[in-house]
Amino acid sequence: MTDHEQQSPASFWESRYRESDRTWSGRANVALEREAGGLAPGRALDLGSGEGGDALWLASRGWSVTAVDISPTALARGRSAAESAGLGDRISWVEADLAAWAPEGEYDLVSAHFLHSPVELPRDEILRRAASAVAVSGVLLIVGHGAFPPWSAHRHEGPPLPGPDEVLKSLALPKSEWTVLTSALVDRDARSPSGDTVVMTDAVLMLRRTVSV
């Protein structure tokens, strides 16, 4: 068993965020900007929100956002950035373990970006619960790594990462109640920890709910 596997998810992610003053860029994910940029704002749920880059981008475009993450340090950084940007009243920050947390109410957009973890994470269960929180005419956006980053120490361990078709199958959603808007592997330029430009592949799945359960 590795050191990571011996840590609880809460301990692992809190330690990860405390390692540096900032873990992520602070910018929204490229796929979110591309896929959700044309949506009319409403209520959004950001799962695994980290330091809040996606939540701030959504809030700046008129969305009312619930941002959920397991790390209090990450949430505090997001909250501080939101206050500095004058968006504090548009984002609710929720500290919770997604493995046990369930959303309340319905959302016009439920977004989950890069829910991958070297410690225990019941990803399929989390995403199925996320789908149940999407309102009629609302959208579920799931973006994952199509392949591990070239610098990742975990890229050779375990099964291959699921593509969008596999994610859709794992959700087990009634086809009569959902419409697939995007199901694709999409390349993008990214910056490695050493500063080099690399090509990353995102597995993008975007669905619209057409019928209430």
MDTraj code that builds the backbone (N, CA, C; nanometers):
import mdtraj as md
import numpy as np

residues = "MET THR ASP HIS GLU GLN GLN SER PRO ALA SER PHE TRP GLU SER ARG TYR ARG GLU SER ASP ARG THR TRP SER GLY ARG ALA ASN VAL ALA LEU GLU ARG GLU ALA GLY GLY LEU ALA PRO GLY ARG ALA LEU ASP LEU GLY SER GLY GLU GLY GLY ASP ALA LEU TRP LEU ALA SER ARG GLY TRP SER VAL THR ALA VAL ASP ILE SER PRO THR ALA LEU ALA ARG GLY ARG SER ALA ALA GLU SER ALA GLY LEU GLY ASP ARG ILE SER TRP VAL GLU ALA ASP LEU ALA ALA TRP ALA PRO GLU GLY GLU TYR ASP LEU VAL SER ALA HIS PHE LEU HIS SER PRO VAL GLU LEU PRO ARG ASP GLU ILE LEU ARG ARG ALA ALA SER ALA VAL ALA VAL SER GLY VAL LEU LEU ILE VAL GLY HIS GLY ALA PHE PRO PRO TRP SER ALA HIS ARG HIS GLU GLY PRO PRO LEU PRO GLY PRO ASP GLU VAL LEU LYS SER LEU ALA LEU PRO LYS SER GLU TRP THR VAL LEU THR SER ALA LEU VAL ASP ARG ASP ALA ARG SER PRO SER GLY ASP THR VAL VAL MET THR ASP ALA VAL LEU MET LEU ARG ARG THR VAL SER VAL".split()
xyz = np.array([
    [0.0849, -0.1199, 0.0000],
    [0.0000, 0.0000, 0.0000],
    [0.0885, 0.1250, 0.0000],
    [0.0598, 0.2207, -0.0871],
    [0.1384, 0.3424, -0.0940],
    [0.1007, 0.4373, 0.0195],
    [0.1860, 0.5393, 0.0401],
    [0.1566, 0.6392, 0.1430],
    [0.0243, 0.7091, 0.1141],
    [-0.0022, 0.7376, -0.0150],
    [-0.1276, 0.8031, -0.0520],
    [-0.2478, 0.7188, -0.0122],
    [-0.2384, 0.5886, -0.0388],
    [-0.3513, 0.5002, -0.0122],
    [-0.3806, 0.4869, 0.1367],
    [-0.2827, 0.5168, 0.2214],
    [-0.3040, 0.5095, 0.3653],
    [-0.3708, 0.6350, 0.4199],
    [-0.3750, 0.7423, 0.3419],
    [-0.4346, 0.8668, 0.3863],
    [-0.5844, 0.8696, 0.3563],
    [-0.6579, 0.9373, 0.4428],
    [-0.7981, 0.9618, 0.4119],
    [-0.8053, 1.0664, 0.3018],
    [-0.9132, 1.0688, 0.2229],
    [-0.9261, 1.1725, 0.1203],
    [-0.9141, 1.3137, 0.1763],
    [-0.9763, 1.3391, 0.2926],
    [-0.9704, 1.4731, 0.3506],
    [-0.8271, 1.5108, 0.3857],
    [-0.7530, 1.4179, 0.4458],
    [-0.6148, 1.4451, 0.4833],
    [-0.5271, 1.4646, 0.3602],
    [-0.5457, 1.3798, 0.2595],
    [-0.4628, 1.3900, 0.1392],
    [-0.4805, 1.5246, 0.0707],
    [-0.6057, 1.5638, 0.0460],
    [-0.6288, 1.6862, -0.0307],
    [-0.5952, 1.8110, 0.0485],
    [-0.6200, 1.8101, 0.1781],
    [-0.5813, 1.9262, 0.2587],
    [-0.4296, 1.9423, 0.2587],
    [-0.3574, 1.8315, 0.2712],
    [-0.2110, 1.8378, 0.2657],
    [-0.1636, 1.8861, 0.1293],
    [-0.2305, 1.8401, 0.0257],
    [-0.1928, 1.8809, -0.1103],
    [-0.2066, 2.0320, -0.1280],
    [-0.3154, 2.0888, -0.0807],
    [-0.3343, 2.2323, -0.0974],
    [-0.2422, 2.3135, -0.0074],
    [-0.2061, 2.2610, 0.1063],
    [-0.1182, 2.3343, 0.1975],
    [0.0277, 2.3321, 0.1540],
    [0.0614, 2.2504, 0.0548],
    [0.1990, 2.2417, 0.0089],
    [0.2479, 2.3718, -0.0535],
    [0.1565, 2.4523, -0.1066],
    [0.1951, 2.5763, -0.1743],
    [0.0865, 2.6807, -0.1545],
    [0.1209, 2.8052, -0.1864],
    [0.0243, 2.9137, -0.1712],
    [-0.0887, 2.9035, -0.2726],
    [-0.0617, 2.8422, -0.3864],
    [-0.1653, 2.8213, -0.4880],
    [-0.1334, 2.6928, -0.5627],
    [-0.2370, 2.6091, -0.5797],
    [-0.2177, 2.4810, -0.6474],
    [-0.2532, 2.4895, -0.7950],
    [-0.3613, 2.5608, -0.8274],
    [-0.4078, 2.5707, -0.9650],
    [-0.3922, 2.7139, -1.0172],
    [-0.4226, 2.7345, -1.1428],
    [-0.3958, 2.8637, -1.2074],
    [-0.4916, 2.9743, -1.1626],
    [-0.6099, 2.9362, -1.1132],
    [-0.7116, 3.0351, -1.0819],
    [-0.8035, 3.0652, -1.1985],
    [-0.7693, 3.0152, -1.3166],
    [-0.8536, 3.0348, -1.4352],
    [-0.9543, 2.9204, -1.4473],
    [-1.0610, 2.9456, -1.5192],
    [-1.1600, 2.8410, -1.5442],
    [-1.1020, 2.7355, -1.6371],
    [-1.1525, 2.6142, -1.6256],
    [-1.1126, 2.5089, -1.7184],
    [-1.1591, 2.5422, -1.8596],
    [-1.0738, 2.5106, -1.9560],
    [-1.1015, 2.5432, -2.0959],
    [-1.2331, 2.4812, -2.1420],
    [-1.2576, 2.3571, -2.1034],
    [-1.3792, 2.2883, -2.1471],
    [-1.5040, 2.3555, -2.0916],
    [-1.4972, 2.4074, -1.9702],
    [-1.6121, 2.4771, -1.9139],
    [-1.6422, 2.6031, -1.9947],
    [-1.5411, 2.6802, -2.0250],
    [-1.5618, 2.8019, -2.1038],
    [-1.6213, 2.7688, -2.2402],
    [-1.5717, 2.6629, -2.3020],
    [-1.6189, 2.6271, -2.4359],
    [-1.7606, 2.5706, -2.4323],
    [-1.7877, 2.4799, -2.3410],
    [-1.9150, 2.4084, -2.3421],
    [-2.0277, 2.4871, -2.2750],
    [-1.9950, 2.5643, -2.1718],
    [-2.0993, 2.6341, -2.0961],
    [-2.1082, 2.7823, -2.1282],
    [-2.0209, 2.8310, -2.2144],
    [-2.0176, 2.9740, -2.2428],
    [-2.1459, 3.0283, -2.3015],
    [-2.2192, 2.9440, -2.3734],
    [-2.3417, 2.9904, -2.4373],
    [-2.4684, 2.9622, -2.3589],
    [-2.4551, 2.9061, -2.2393],
    [-2.5730, 2.8727, -2.1594],
    [-2.6277, 2.9957, -2.0872],
    [-2.7590, 3.0030, -2.0763],
    [-2.8200, 3.1092, -1.9969],
    [-2.7908, 3.0832, -1.8499],
    [-2.7482, 3.1843, -1.7733],
    [-2.7138, 3.1614, -1.6332],
    [-2.8346, 3.1248, -1.5479],
    [-2.8072, 3.0434, -1.4483],
    [-2.9090, 3.0008, -1.3522],
    [-2.8376, 2.9531, -1.2277],
    [-2.8779, 2.8375, -1.1752],
    [-2.8126, 2.7777, -1.0584],
    [-2.7113, 2.6736, -1.1059],
    [-2.5894, 2.6828, -1.0538],
    [-2.4831, 2.5910, -1.0936],
    [-2.4255, 2.5210, -0.9716],
    [-2.3880, 2.3953, -0.9908],
    [-2.3220, 2.3155, -0.8887],
    [-2.1860, 2.2749, -0.9421],
    [-2.0801, 2.3146, -0.8700],
    [-1.9422, 2.2854, -0.9092],
    [-1.8866, 2.1818, -0.8125],
    [-1.8700, 2.0590, -0.8593],
    [-1.8242, 1.9482, -0.7751],
    [-1.6724, 1.9371, -0.7800],
    [-1.6094, 1.9336, -0.6625],
    [-1.4641, 1.9324, -0.6574],
    [-1.4094, 2.0663, -0.7030],
    [-1.4570, 2.1721, -0.6413],
    [-1.4329, 2.3080, -0.6918],
    [-1.2909, 2.3572, -0.6707],
    [-1.2134, 2.2906, -0.5845],
    [-1.0767, 2.3345, -0.5624],
    [-1.0707, 2.4784, -0.5150],
    [-0.9807, 2.5558, -0.5737],
    [-0.9612, 2.6951, -0.5347],
    [-1.0574, 2.7911, -0.6045],
    [-1.1528, 2.7357, -0.6795],
    [-1.2646, 2.8166, -0.7246],
    [-1.2561, 2.8792, -0.8617],
    [-1.1621, 2.8375, -0.9454],
    [-1.1501, 2.8982, -1.0782],
    [-1.2777, 2.8883, -1.1603],
    [-1.3381, 2.7704, -1.1628],
    [-1.4621, 2.7522, -1.2392],
    [-1.5780, 2.8280, -1.1752],
    [-1.5878, 2.8216, -1.0424],
    [-1.6977, 2.8880, -0.9721],
    [-1.6935, 3.0383, -0.9946],
    [-1.5754, 3.0970, -0.9909],
    [-1.5633, 3.2415, -1.0124],
    [-1.6012, 3.2786, -1.1559],
    [-1.5594, 3.1968, -1.2500],
    [-1.5933, 3.2243, -1.3907],
    [-1.7445, 3.2200, -1.4104],
    [-1.8089, 3.1202, -1.3542],
    [-1.9539, 3.1103, -1.3665],
    [-2.0225, 3.2280, -1.2985],
    [-1.9789, 3.2604, -1.1772],
    [-2.0407, 3.3705, -1.1039],
    [-2.0252, 3.5024, -1.1780],
    [-1.9111, 3.5224, -1.2414],
    [-1.8882, 3.6472, -1.3145],
    [-1.9789, 3.6593, -1.4358],
    [-2.0391, 3.5485, -1.4761],
    [-2.1311, 3.5488, -1.5900],
    [-2.2763, 3.5347, -1.5473],
    [-2.3023, 3.5599, -1.4213],
    [-2.4391, 3.5683, -1.3735],
    [-2.4953, 3.4449, -1.3067],
    [-2.4160, 3.3391, -1.2959],
    [-2.4629, 3.2179, -1.2315],
    [-2.4614, 3.2333, -1.0796],
    [-2.5546, 3.1666, -1.0130],
    [-2.5516, 3.1477, -0.8689],
    [-2.4923, 3.0094, -0.8437],
    [-2.3776, 3.0035, -0.7771],
    [-2.2959, 2.8824, -0.7745],
    [-2.2866, 2.8233, -0.6341],
    [-2.3017, 2.6917, -0.6264],
    [-2.2666, 2.6164, -0.5070],
    [-2.1382, 2.5404, -0.5390],
    [-2.0308, 2.5727, -0.4659],
    [-1.8995, 2.5136, -0.4917],
    [-1.8655, 2.4189, -0.3774],
    [-1.8397, 2.2929, -0.4111],
    [-1.8192, 2.1902, -0.3082],
    [-1.6788, 2.1313, -0.3207],
    [-1.6079, 2.1267, -0.2079],
    [-1.4760, 2.0641, -0.2080],
    [-1.4479, 2.0086, -0.0687],
    [-1.3550, 1.9158, -0.0622],
    [-1.3227, 1.8492, 0.0640],
    [-1.2192, 1.9264, 0.1451],
    [-1.1455, 2.0182, 0.0802],
    [-1.0355, 2.0883, 0.1456],
    [-1.0766, 2.2267, 0.1947],
    [-1.0701, 2.2518, 0.3252],
    [-1.1013, 2.3860, 0.3758],
    [-1.0042, 2.4919, 0.3258],
    [-0.8788, 2.4543, 0.3049],
    [-0.7813, 2.5508, 0.2522],
    [-0.8178, 2.5943, 0.1114],
    [-0.8549, 2.4989, 0.0268],
    [-0.8949, 2.5326, -0.1096],
    [-1.0169, 2.6229, -0.1096],
    [-1.1144, 2.5906, -0.0266],
    [-1.2361, 2.6705, -0.0195],
    [-1.2076, 2.8109, 0.0321],
    [-1.1202, 2.8236, 0.1305],
    [-1.0856, 2.9556, 0.1834],
    [-1.0210, 3.0416, 0.0750],
    [-0.9380, 2.9815, -0.0084],
    [-0.8760, 3.0570, -0.1170],
    [-0.9808, 3.1001, -0.2194],
    [-1.0742, 3.0109, -0.2497],
    [-1.1803, 3.0470, -0.3421],
    [-1.2669, 3.1577, -0.2871],
    [-1.3024, 3.1469, -0.1605],
    [-1.3869, 3.2486, -0.0968],
    [-1.3167, 3.3848, -0.0981],
    [-1.1872, 3.3856, -0.0680],
    [-1.1118, 3.5105, -0.0685],
    [-1.1075, 3.5721, -0.2079],
    [-1.0853, 3.4880, -0.3099],
    [-1.0814, 3.5380, -0.4474],
    [-1.2167, 3.5934, -0.4892],
    [-1.3247, 3.5268, -0.4465],
    [-1.4588, 3.5731, -0.4802],
    [-1.4878, 3.7082, -0.4157],
    [-1.4490, 3.7245, -0.2906],
    [-1.4694, 3.8522, -0.2230],
    [-1.3908, 3.9628, -0.2908],
    [-1.2674, 3.9326, -0.3296],
    [-1.1836, 4.0330, -0.3967],
    [-1.2417, 4.0739, -0.5306],
    [-1.3097, 3.9804, -0.5969],
    [-1.3675, 4.0077, -0.7283],
    [-1.5091, 4.0637, -0.7197],
    [-1.5596, 4.0826, -0.5977],
    [-1.6953, 4.1327, -0.5813],
    [-1.8022, 4.0302, -0.6129],
    [-1.7678, 3.9013, -0.5983],
    [-1.8599, 3.7936, -0.6329],
    [-1.8997, 3.7107, -0.5108],
    [-1.8679, 3.7600, -0.3932],
    [-1.8916, 3.6818, -0.2726],
    [-2.0357, 3.6404, -0.2513],
    [-2.1295, 3.7248, -0.2975],
    [-2.2707, 3.6935, -0.2752],
    [-2.3266, 3.5977, -0.3795],
    [-2.2467, 3.5592, -0.4784],
    [-2.2948, 3.4725, -0.5856],
    [-2.2483, 3.3270, -0.5706],
    [-2.1616, 3.3016, -0.4707],
    [-2.1061, 3.1676, -0.4544],
    [-2.1218, 3.1216, -0.3101],
    [-2.1778, 3.0016, -0.2923],
    [-2.1829, 2.9356, -0.1624],
    [-2.0750, 2.8279, -0.1606],
    [-1.9911, 2.8333, -0.0585],
    [-1.8786, 2.7394, -0.0489],
    [-1.9135, 2.6314, 0.0529],
    [-1.9080, 2.5056, 0.0098],
    [-1.9500, 2.3934, 0.0945],
    [-1.8331, 2.2972, 0.1127],
    [-1.7937, 2.2756, 0.2385],
    [-1.6898, 2.1773, 0.2683],
    [-1.7558, 2.0418, 0.2878],
    [-1.7241, 1.9464, 0.2008],
    [-1.7874, 1.8147, 0.2091],
    [-1.7059, 1.7126, 0.1312],
    [-1.7154, 1.5888, 0.1753],
    [-1.6580, 1.4747, 0.1038],
    [-1.7629, 1.4271, 0.0037],
    [-1.7345, 1.4381, -0.1233],
    [-1.8320, 1.4018, -0.2256],
    [-1.8730, 1.2555, -0.2185],
    [-1.7907, 1.1734, -0.1548],
    [-1.8256, 1.0316, -0.1416],
    [-1.9508, 1.0129, -0.0558],
    [-1.9758, 1.1085, 0.0349],
    [-2.0900, 1.0960, 0.1249],
    [-2.1938, 1.2059, 0.1055],
    [-2.1567, 1.3120, 0.0382],
    [-2.2437, 1.4287, 0.0251],
    [-2.3415, 1.4118, -0.0907],
    [-2.4627, 1.4587, -0.0714],
    [-2.5632, 1.4546, -0.1781],
    [-2.6187, 1.5951, -0.1988],
    [-2.6329, 1.6386, -0.3231],
    [-2.6859, 1.7727, -0.3489],
    [-2.8328, 1.7843, -0.3094],
    [-2.8711, 1.9042, -0.2687],
    [-3.0098, 1.9335, -0.2374],
    [-3.0664, 2.0263, -0.3438],
    [-3.1886, 2.0023, -0.3846],
    [-3.2504, 2.0866, -0.4861],
    [-3.2023, 2.0511, -0.6259],
    [-3.2351, 2.1367, -0.7206],
    [-3.2018, 2.1136, -0.8614],
    [-3.1173, 2.2287, -0.9149],
    [-3.0384, 2.1963, -1.0168],
    [-2.9455, 2.2926, -1.0741],
    [-2.9593, 2.2942, -1.2263],
    [-2.9374, 2.4128, -1.2829],
    [-2.9418, 2.4267, -1.4285],
    [-2.8116, 2.3795, -1.4933],
    [-2.7054, 2.3772, -1.4153],
    [-2.5772, 2.3239, -1.4607],
    [-2.5116, 2.2514, -1.3446],
    [-2.4746, 2.1268, -1.3671],
    [-2.3927, 2.0526, -1.2722],
    [-2.2622, 2.0202, -1.3429],
    [-2.1532, 2.0671, -1.2865],
    [-2.0227, 2.0573, -1.3514],
    [-1.9255, 1.9807, -1.2634],
    [-1.8585, 1.8816, -1.3224],
    [-1.7576, 1.8030, -1.2515],
    [-1.6351, 1.7924, -1.3424],
    [-1.5282, 1.8596, -1.3029],
    [-1.4058, 1.8600, -1.3836],
    [-1.2938, 1.7864, -1.3110],
    [-1.2398, 1.6866, -1.3767],
    [-1.1197, 1.6162, -1.3326],
    [-1.1346, 1.5571, -1.1926],
    [-1.2436, 1.4829, -1.1739],
    [-1.2627, 1.4098, -1.0490],
    [-1.1812, 1.2802, -1.0551],
    [-1.0505, 1.2962, -1.0475],
    [-0.9581, 1.1835, -1.0395],
    [-0.8802, 1.1985, -0.9096],
    [-0.8441, 1.0879, -0.8501],
    [-0.7767, 1.0960, -0.7205],
    [-0.6893, 0.9743, -0.6968],
    [-0.5693, 0.9937, -0.6397],
    [-0.4854, 0.8794, -0.6014],
    [-0.5326, 0.8136, -0.4729],
    [-0.6292, 0.8758, -0.4046],
    [-0.6906, 0.8140, -0.2865],
    [-0.8351, 0.7800, -0.3210],
    [-0.8983, 0.7073, -0.2325],
    [-1.0313, 0.6520, -0.2621],
    [-1.1298, 0.7596, -0.3081],
    [-1.1975, 0.7311, -0.4193],
    [-1.2974, 0.8232, -0.4737],
    [-1.4000, 0.7422, -0.5530],
    [-1.5227, 0.7256, -0.5004],
    [-1.6258, 0.6507, -0.5738],
    [-1.6851, 0.7371, -0.6849],
    [-1.6084, 0.7555, -0.7902],
    [-1.6417, 0.8532, -0.8944],
    [-1.7759, 0.8251, -0.9604],
    [-1.8020, 0.7004, -0.9951],
    [-1.9276, 0.6679, -1.0626],
    [-2.0476, 0.7027, -0.9747],
    [-2.0402, 0.6704, -0.8468],
    [-2.1512, 0.7012, -0.7558],
    [-2.1712, 0.8520, -0.7443],
    [-2.0617, 0.9250, -0.7343],
    [-2.0700, 1.0709, -0.7235],
    [-2.1363, 1.1301, -0.8471],
    [-2.0971, 1.0815, -0.9635],
    [-2.1518, 1.1367, -1.0869],
    [-2.2985, 1.0988, -1.1065],
    [-2.3376, 0.9795, -1.0613],
    [-2.4792, 0.9433, -1.0703],
    [-2.5643, 1.0323, -0.9798],
    [-2.5133, 1.0616, -0.8594],
    [-2.5858, 1.1551, -0.7728],
    [-2.5909, 1.2939, -0.8350],
    [-2.4834, 1.3326, -0.9002],
    [-2.4802, 1.4630, -0.9663],
    [-2.5877, 1.4718, -1.0738],
    [-2.6030, 1.3650, -1.1501],
    [-2.7038, 1.3645, -1.2566],
    [-2.8436, 1.3818, -1.1996],
    [-2.8677, 1.3268, -1.0818],
    [-3.0009, 1.3357, -1.0229],
    [-3.0361, 1.4778, -0.9812],
    [-2.9360, 1.5654, -0.9709],
    [-2.9590, 1.7036, -0.9293],
    [-2.9793, 1.7993, -1.0460],
    [-2.9744, 1.7492, -1.1678],
    [-2.9916, 1.8345, -1.2848],
    [-3.1412, 1.8591, -1.3087],
    [-3.1791, 1.9847, -1.3224],
    [-3.3182, 2.0199, -1.3487],
    [-3.3555, 1.9870, -1.4933],
    [-3.4847, 1.9757, -1.5192],
    [-3.5313, 1.9588, -1.6568],
    [-3.4840, 2.0782, -1.7399],
    [-3.4288, 2.0498, -1.8560],
    [-3.3655, 2.1468, -1.9466],
    [-3.2282, 2.1893, -1.8983],
    [-3.1842, 2.1365, -1.7838],
    [-3.0510, 2.1661, -1.7340],
    [-2.9458, 2.0766, -1.7967],
    [-2.8203, 2.1048, -1.7624],
    [-2.7064, 2.0398, -1.8276],
    [-2.6138, 1.9769, -1.7241],
    [-2.5649, 1.8580, -1.7570],
    [-2.4614, 1.7896, -1.6803],
    [-2.3342, 1.7903, -1.7642],
    [-2.2265, 1.8466, -1.7085],
    [-2.0984, 1.8536, -1.7793],
    [-1.9936, 1.7791, -1.6980],
    [-1.9393, 1.6734, -1.7572],
    [-1.8358, 1.5930, -1.6929],
    [-1.7118, 1.5965, -1.7808],
    [-1.6024, 1.6424, -1.7241],
    [-1.4761, 1.6499, -1.7983],
    [-1.3690, 1.5777, -1.7178],
    [-1.3025, 1.4842, -1.7823],
    [-1.1942, 1.4115, -1.7169],
    [-1.0719, 1.4080, -1.8066],
    [-0.9642, 1.3583, -1.7526],
    [-0.8453, 1.3375, -1.8342],
    [-0.8698, 1.2203, -1.9287],
    [-0.8441, 1.2422, -2.0568],
    [-0.8493, 1.1318, -2.1505],
    [-0.7285, 1.0410, -2.1355],
    [-0.6201, 1.0982, -2.0850],
    [-0.4980, 1.0252, -2.0517],
    [-0.4303, 1.1015, -1.9400],
    [-0.3537, 1.0318, -1.8576],
    [-0.2856, 1.1006, -1.7493],
    [-0.1850, 1.2000, -1.8052],
    [-0.1629, 1.3110, -1.7351],
    [-0.0594, 1.4059, -1.7788],
    [0.0757, 1.3357, -1.7918],
    [0.1591, 1.3793, -1.8863],
    [0.2879, 1.3112, -1.9079],
    [0.3751, 1.3049, -1.7839],
    [0.3589, 1.4026, -1.6927],
    [0.4428, 1.4076, -1.5737],
    [0.3833, 1.3309, -1.4549],
    [0.2645, 1.2733, -1.4711],
    [0.1971, 1.2087, -1.3590],
    [0.2671, 1.0797, -1.3189],
    [0.2850, 1.0624, -1.1885],
    [0.3453, 0.9394, -1.1373],
    [0.2485, 0.8227, -1.1428],
    [0.1190, 0.8505, -1.1704],
    [0.0158, 0.7465, -1.1662],
    [-0.0249, 0.6994, -1.3049],
    [0.0396, 0.7519, -1.4086],
    [-0.0113, 0.7260, -1.5428],
    [0.0015, 0.5807, -1.5871],
    [0.0890, 0.5056, -1.5224],
    [0.1074, 0.3663, -1.5638],
    [0.0376, 0.2683, -1.4699],
    [-0.0344, 0.3199, -1.3712],
    [-0.0977, 0.2327, -1.2731],
    [-0.2464, 0.2183, -1.3016],
    [-0.2983, 0.0982, -1.2853],
    [-0.4423, 0.0786, -1.2962],
    [-0.4916, 0.0768, -1.4395],
    [-0.6241, 0.0674, -1.4558],
    [-0.6841, 0.0609, -1.5895],
    [-0.6777, 0.1969, -1.6584],
    [-0.6957, 0.1997, -1.7909],
    [-0.6978, 0.3269, -1.8627],
    [-0.8111, 0.4151, -1.8123],
    [-0.7939, 0.5449, -1.8269],
    [-0.8983, 0.6380, -1.7861],
    [-1.0184, 0.6260, -1.8795],
    [-1.1394, 0.6411, -1.8268],
    [-1.2584, 0.6220, -1.9105],
    [-1.2782, 0.7362, -2.0089],
    [-1.3184, 0.7012, -2.1316],
    [-1.3568, 0.8004, -2.2299],
    [-1.5001, 0.8427, -2.2073],
    [-1.5494, 0.9393, -2.2849],
    [-1.6852, 0.9893, -2.2635],
    [-1.7928, 0.8828, -2.2810],
    [-1.7747, 0.7908, -2.3748],
    [-1.8752, 0.6859, -2.3932],
    [-1.8813, 0.5936, -2.2714],
    [-1.7653, 0.5650, -2.2143],
    [-1.7627, 0.4807, -2.0947],
    [-1.8254, 0.5521, -1.9752],
    [-1.8008, 0.6832, -1.9638],
    [-1.8619, 0.7593, -1.8553],
    [-2.0136, 0.7587, -1.8697],
    [-2.0604, 0.7797, -1.9919],
    [-2.2049, 0.7778, -2.0160],
    [-2.2650, 0.6435, -1.9779],
    [-2.1994, 0.5358, -2.0147],
    [-2.2488, 0.4027, -1.9805],
    [-2.2531, 0.3828, -1.8296],
    [-2.1517, 0.4330, -1.7581],
    [-2.1461, 0.4149, -1.6129],
    [-2.2564, 0.4923, -1.5412],
    [-2.3061, 0.5994, -1.6030],
    [-2.4131, 0.6776, -1.5419],
    [-2.5463, 0.6033, -1.5429],
    [-2.5634, 0.5127, -1.6398],
    [-2.6856, 0.4310, -1.6504],
    [-2.8107, 0.5190, -1.6534],
    [-2.8078, 0.6233, -1.7351],
    [-2.9207, 0.7156, -1.7437],
    [-3.0213, 0.6680, -1.8484],
    [-3.1499, 0.6846, -1.8234],
    [-3.2502, 0.6489, -1.9245],
    [-3.2333, 0.7342, -2.0500],
    [-3.2170, 0.6716, -2.1637],
    [-3.1936, 0.7470, -2.2868],
    [-3.3100, 0.8383, -2.3211],
    [-3.4285, 0.8009, -2.2786],
    [-3.5464, 0.8817, -2.3099],
    [-3.5508, 1.0130, -2.2327],
    [-3.4665, 1.0255, -2.1291],
    [-3.4710, 1.1438, -2.0434],
    [-3.3534, 1.2377, -2.0632],
    [-3.2589, 1.1991, -2.1486],
    [-3.1376, 1.2779, -2.1651],
    [-3.0989, 1.2870, -2.3123],
    [-3.0388, 1.4002, -2.3499],
    [-2.9847, 1.4208, -2.4838],
    [-2.8356, 1.4473, -2.4733],
    [-2.7568, 1.3767, -2.5516],
    [-2.6123, 1.3979, -2.5527],
    [-2.5813, 1.5213, -2.6379],
    [-2.5189, 1.6193, -2.5767],
    [-2.4786, 1.7407, -2.6481],
    [-2.3347, 1.7315, -2.6969],
    [-2.2480, 1.6753, -2.6152],
    [-2.1072, 1.6579, -2.6506],
    [-2.0585, 1.5260, -2.5941],
    [-1.9890, 1.4494, -2.6758],
    [-1.9206, 1.3292, -2.6303],
    [-1.7947, 1.3166, -2.7152],
    [-1.6817, 1.3624, -2.6604],
    [-1.5632, 1.3741, -2.7444],
    [-1.4361, 1.3748, -2.6613],
    [-1.3275, 1.3325, -2.7253],
    [-1.1931, 1.3514, -2.6733],
    [-1.1375, 1.4773, -2.7397],
    [-1.1001, 1.5754, -2.6588],
    [-1.0616, 1.7065, -2.7114],
    [-0.9210, 1.7410, -2.6629],
    [-0.8321, 1.7723, -2.7577],
    [-0.6960, 1.8108, -2.7230],
    [-0.6900, 1.9599, -2.6885],
    [-0.5996, 1.9925, -2.5980],
    [-0.5749, 2.1331, -2.5630],
    [-0.4296, 2.1480, -2.5205],
    [-0.3794, 2.2686, -2.5344],
    [-0.2442, 2.2984, -2.4878],
    [-0.2472, 2.3249, -2.3377],
    [-0.1456, 2.2770, -2.2696],
    [-0.1348, 2.2983, -2.1251],
    [0.0118, 2.3212, -2.0903],
    [0.0342, 2.3699, -1.9703],
    [0.1693, 2.3970, -1.9223],
    [0.2075, 2.2932, -1.8183],
    [0.3222, 2.2291, -1.8367],
    [0.3693, 2.1291, -1.7412],
    [0.4300, 2.1982, -1.6198],
    [0.4519, 2.1237, -1.5102],
    [0.5152, 2.1845, -1.3925],
    [0.6517, 2.2454, -1.4221],
    [0.7201, 2.1951, -1.5238],
    [0.8513, 2.2494, -1.5601],
    [0.8416, 2.3679, -1.6552],
    [0.7181, 2.4023, -1.6956],
    [0.6991, 2.5178, -1.7826],
    [0.6899, 2.4870, -1.9301],
    [0.6987, 2.3602, -1.9663],
    [0.6886, 2.3231, -2.1077],
    [0.5426, 2.3194, -2.1525],
    [0.5203, 2.3475, -2.2810],
    [0.3872, 2.3350, -2.3393],
    [0.3664, 2.1907, -2.3842],
    [0.2573, 2.1305, -2.3376],
    [0.2252, 1.9926, -2.3730],
    [0.0809, 1.9864, -2.4214],
    [0.0495, 1.8835, -2.4959],
    [-0.0870, 1.8617, -2.5417],
    [-0.1550, 1.7640, -2.4473],
    [-0.2682, 1.8079, -2.3914],
    [-0.3475, 1.7241, -2.3032],
    [-0.4765, 1.6864, -2.3746],
    [-0.5321, 1.5716, -2.3373],
    [-0.6586, 1.5271, -2.3957],
    [-0.7643, 1.5210, -2.2868],
    [-0.8744, 1.5926, -2.3101],
    [-0.9873, 1.5916, -2.2178],
    [-1.0966, 1.4989, -2.2705],
    [-1.1560, 1.4222, -2.1806],
    [-1.2735, 1.3416, -2.2132],
    [-1.3964, 1.4220, -2.1716],
    [-1.4724, 1.4705, -2.2685],
    [-1.5810, 1.5657, -2.2427],
    [-1.7161, 1.5003, -2.2704],
    [-1.8019, 1.5031, -2.1699],
    [-1.9385, 1.4537, -2.1845],
    [-2.0333, 1.5617, -2.1336],
    [-2.1242, 1.6050, -2.2191],
    [-2.2225, 1.7062, -2.1820],
    [-2.3615, 1.6571, -2.2227],
    [-2.4522, 1.6552, -2.1257],
    [-2.5865, 1.6026, -2.1454],
    [-2.6902, 1.7059, -2.1030],
    [-2.8008, 1.7069, -2.1727],
    [-2.9147, 1.7896, -2.1315],
    [-3.0272, 1.6994, -2.0861],
    [-3.0852, 1.7340, -1.9714],
    [-3.1985, 1.6575, -1.9200],
    [-3.3259, 1.7072, -1.9876],
    [-3.4003, 1.6176, -2.0463],
    [-3.5183, 1.6557, -2.1217],
    [-3.6499, 1.6205, -2.0518],
    [-3.6429, 1.5263, -1.9582],
    [-3.7645, 1.4779, -1.8913],
    [-3.7346, 1.4613, -1.7431],
    [-3.8297, 1.4943, -1.6580],
    [-3.8159, 1.4734, -1.5143],
    [-3.8414, 1.3274, -1.4808],
    [-3.7718, 1.2793, -1.3793],
    [-3.7912, 1.1394, -1.3347],
    [-3.9294, 1.1256, -1.2705],
])
top = md.Topology()
chain = top.add_chain()
for i, resn in enumerate(residues, 1):
    res = top.add_residue(resn, chain, resSeq=i)
    for name in ("N", "CA", "C"):
        top.add_atom(name, md.element.get_by_symbol(name[0]), res)
traj = md.Trajectory(xyz[None], top)
